[in-house]
Amino acid sequence: MEVVRLRPEQLGDASAVLARAFQDDPAWSWVLPDSRRRAALLPWLFRLGFEVTDADVWTTPGAVLGAARWLPPERPRLRLPTALIAFVATPLRLREATGRFLAYGRAVESMRTRAVSGPHWYLAGIGVDPPQQRKGIGSALLGPGLEGAARDRLPVVLLTNSERNLPFYRRHGFEVAFEADVPPGAPHAWAMIRTP
């Protein structure tokens, strides 16, 4: 299956697809416990993530059926104007969930650097629209990052809070580096690595 780079005009579609894919994710359910509020805020949060970080984003040709955000080594480069807007807007939108959101973000970065301290490729997020899952789209979206890491002879790191994702990633050469409940009280998380 072919994948292509996400075009700027597809950001809204990709954000909506990721929001649907992560609606029942344990981490997002912890950050935003109310399911209706989570459904309303996740598209905005995913779009913000696309706009704040200079990532390589891949999707399907034609309609956006899934998306993957890859951070090659020596990134992420934050887009400063958007990051400043996010710094102000996020607490206003998330209100009481802001503390959990920030704590989870810090925990993710801590797990990432604990998994691999040197240069690596990082899968910063991948999701497929639920009706389109189990059709090979997720595997195809892994391709560009895995190929880049193989070319660079570098490891690939990802984090997941969903145990049901582990077999999928293992089929693509990832192994669990470590697991933990981070931050305290949050759902269990697995840091996975694919070595070159």
N, C-alpha and C positions, 0 to 999 in steps of 0.2 A: 504494500500500500504506500502510495506517495504522500509525503507531507511537504508543506510549503511554509515560508515565513508569514507570520501574521501581518496583515496590512493595518495601518493606523485606523482606517474606517471600520475594521472588524473588532476593535477593542470592546465595544459594548456587547457584541455577540459572544465573544470569548469569555467576558466577565460573567455573563448570564449562564453560560454552559458550566463554568467552574462552580458557580454558586449552586447550581442544581446538583452537580457531582459531589459537592462537599456539604450539602444540606444536613446529612446525618452523620458527618464525621465526628468522632469523639472529641477532638480538640475544639472544633468550632461550636459543638454543642456545649462544651464547658465554658467557652468564652461568652457565648450568647445563648443562654439556656432556653429562652422563649423561642419556639420554632417559627412563629410568624415574624417576630422581629429579626431572627436570623435570616429568614428568606428575604426580608426587605433590605437588610444591610450587606449581606455577602456580595451581591453584584457590585455595590459601591466599593467595598473593601478590595475585591479582586482587581477592579479597574484602577484603584489607587496604587496597588502593587505593581501593575503593569506600567503606570505612568511615573512612579517614583524611581524604579530601578531600571538601569540600562541592561536589560537581559536580551537573550536571543529567544524569541517566542515563535513556536512552530504550531501549525494547525493543519487541518485537512483542506484539500483544494475544494473550491466551491463553498458550500455551507460549512460553518464552523461546527464540527461535531465533537471536537476536543481541542485541548491546548496544553502545551508544555512550556514552562519557563526554565531556560537553561542559563546558568551563570558560568561562563568560561573562567579560567584562572585569571588572576589580576583584576577581577571585577568583584563586587558590584560597584559601579560608579553611580552614585545617587544623582539624580537630576535635581539640583539644589532648589530652584524655584518651586517645583512640585512638592519636594520634601518639606519645604517651609509651610506650604499650604496644608499639607497633610498633618503637620505638627499642630496646627491650630484647629483644623476641621475634625480630626479624629476624636478628641475628647467631647466635642460638641455633638457628634453623631452617636458615639458609643455610650456616652454618659457613664453609668455605674459599671459598665463592662470594660472601661478603659484600663483599669488596673490589671485585669486578667489578660487583656489583649497585649499589653506591654510586657507583662511577666512571661507570657508564652513566647513572644518574640525574642526576648532575651534568652530564654531557655533553648530555643531552637538554635540560635547562634552559638551558644555555649556547647551544645551537643555536636554541632557541625565542626567546631574547632577542636573539640576533644576527639572526634572520629579521625580527622586528618588535619594536622597542623600546617602542612606544607601546601604547595599549589595543587589544585584539584578542580574538577568540574563538579558543579553542584546543581542538582535537580531541585529547583526552588518551588516547584509545583507542577502537577500534572493531573488532568481530569478529563473524563469523557462523559458526554451527556448520557444519563442513565439508560435511555432507550437504545443507545448505540453501543453500549458496553458489550464486551466479549465478542467483538468482531475484528480484532486486530488493530484497532486504532491506537490504543495505549502503547502497544509494542512498537508501532510505527513512529509514534511521538518520542519514544526513547532514542530512536536511531541517531538523530543529529548529535546529541550529546555523547552517546556512546562512541560514535565514530570520531568525534573531536578528541575525546579522551584517549582513544586508541592511537590516534595520529600523534598526540602529544606525549604518549606513554605516561599518562597520569591517572590516578584513581578517580572514581566517581563517588559522590556522597549523596545520600538522600535521607530524609526522615519521614516516618509515617506513624500515625497514631491508630492505625487500623490493622489489627492482626490479620484480617482476611486479605490484605495486600501482600503479605510476606511471600506466599507461594509465587505470585506473579513476578515479584522482583527477583526471587531466587532463580526462576526460569531464565532470567536475563543476566545471571552471573553475580548478583549481589548476595552478600552474606551479612548477617547481623554482627555489627562491631560491638555494640552494647545496647542495653535497654534500661529505662528508668521511668519513674513517675516524676516528670519535671514540667513546670515548677511543682512544688509540693501541693498535693490535692488535685492536680491536673490528671488527665488520662495518661495511661501508659504510652510510652513512645519508644520506637526502635530506630536507632541509627544504623544505616546499612551502607556498605562499601562494596564497590566493584573494583578490584585491583587490575592493573594493566597486564 
